[in-house]
Amino acid sequence: MAKKILIVEDDKVLAETLQAILTDTGLYEVAVANGGEAGLQLADEFKPDLIILDLLMAGTTGMDLLAKWKETGLSGRVPVIVATNLDQLPFMNHAMTMGVHNYFLKSEMSPEAIVNHCAKVLAEADGSQVPPSAPSQ
């Protein structure tokens, strides 16, 4: 059965790129939320196995989502990977205390590297082998 990954990202180009790479592996079912409110709703409806989250979004921010997910216990059950351009140490540390599995700066990671990290995180969560790397583009 395909693992479910939720991408909460307001940059539509990046969200579509990540979705395409993840979907093309044939290993994942991917849903995209283009903002915080949609991310909150999809996390409940889609029941993801992993979440890729941007922090800097208009309206409901990624930090708002982390607080809600910590309150409901979702961030304790579902690994959350933050991929953002917010590189300030206090925000990074706060996100980690909110249950984030890992924190990446988008400017320093290719979409393929983020996808490969997702595979590793999901394999660790299952205690299984890491699937092959995402294809290069």
C-alpha positions in Angstrom: 0.0 0.0 0.0 1.3 3.4 -0.9 2.4 5.7 1.9 0.5 9.0 2.1 2.5 12.3 2.1 0.9 15.7 2.6 2.7 18.7 1.3 1.7 22.0 2.9 3.3 24.6 0.8 2.1 28.0 -0.6 4.7 28.0 -3.4 2.7 26.2 -6.1 5.7 25.5 -8.3 7.7 23.8 -5.5 4.6 22.0 -4.3 3.9 20.6 -7.8 7.5 19.7 -8.3 7.7 17.7 -5.0 4.3 16.1 -5.8 5.5 15.0 -9.2 8.8 13.6 -8.0 7.1 11.7 -5.1 4.3 10.4 -7.3 6.7 9.3 -10.1 8.4 6.9 -7.7 5.1 4.9 -7.5 5.6 4.6 -3.8 3.5 7.5 -2.5 0.0 8.9 -2.6 0.5 12.7 -2.4 -1.9 15.5 -1.4 -1.1 19.2 -1.6 -2.5 22.0 0.5 -1.6 25.4 -0.8 -2.0 27.1 2.6 -2.3 26.6 6.3 -6.1 26.3 6.5 -6.2 23.7 3.7 -3.3 21.9 5.4 -5.2 21.6 8.7 -8.2 20.2 6.9 -6.3 17.8 4.7 -4.2 16.5 7.6 -7.5 15.3 9.2 -9.1 14.0 6.0 -6.1 12.5 4.2 -4.5 10.8 7.2 -0.9 11.2 6.0 2.1 9.1 7.0 4.4 12.1 6.6 4.0 15.8 6.3 6.2 18.3 4.4 5.5 21.7 5.9 6.4 25.3 5.0 6.4 27.7 7.9 6.0 31.0 6.0 2.5 31.2 4.7 -0.1 33.9 4.7 -3.0 33.4 7.2 -2.5 30.2 9.1 1.2 29.7 9.3 3.2 26.5 9.6 4.0 27.4 13.2 0.2 27.6 13.8 -0.2 24.2 12.3 2.6 22.8 14.4 0.9 24.1 17.6 -2.4 22.6 16.6 -0.8 19.3 15.6 1.1 19.1 18.9 -2.1 19.8 20.8 -4.0 17.0 19.0 -1.0 14.6 19.1 -0.7 14.4 15.3 3.0 15.6 15.3 3.8 12.8 17.8 2.3 10.2 15.4 3.2 11.6 12.0 6.7 12.7 11.1 6.7 16.4 10.1 9.6 17.7 7.9 9.8 21.5 7.7 11.1 22.8 4.4 11.2 26.6 4.6 13.3 29.7 4.0 13.0 30.8 7.6 16.6 30.4 8.8 16.5 32.1 12.2 17.7 29.8 15.0 14.9 30.7 17.5 12.3 29.6 14.9 14.2 26.4 14.1 14.5 25.5 17.8 10.9 26.3 18.5 9.8 24.2 15.5 11.8 21.3 16.9 10.1 21.6 20.3 6.8 21.4 18.5 7.5 17.8 17.3 9.3 18.4 13.9 11.3 15.5 12.7 13.7 17.6 10.7 14.1 21.2 9.5 15.5 22.1 6.0 16.2 25.4 4.3 14.6 25.2 0.8 17.4 27.3 -0.6 19.9 24.7 0.5 18.1 21.5 -0.5 17.0 20.3 -3.9 13.5 18.9 -4.2 15.1 15.5 -5.0 17.1 15.7 -1.7 13.9 16.5 0.2 12.1 13.5 -1.4 15.0 11.2 -0.6 14.9 12.3 3.0 11.2 11.6 3.1 11.9 8.0 1.9 14.4 7.6 4.8 12.1 9.0 7.4 9.2 6.7 6.3 11.5 3.7 6.2 12.8 4.5 9.7 9.2 4.8 10.9 8.4 1.4 9.4 11.7 -0.2 10.4 12.2 -1.2 6.8 14.7 -0.7 4.0 15.0 2.7 2.4 13.5 2.6 -1.1 15.6 3.6 -4.1 16.4 7.3 -4.4 14.2 9.6 -6.3 15.1 10.0 -10.0 17.2 13.0 -10.8 15.7 15.8 -12.9 
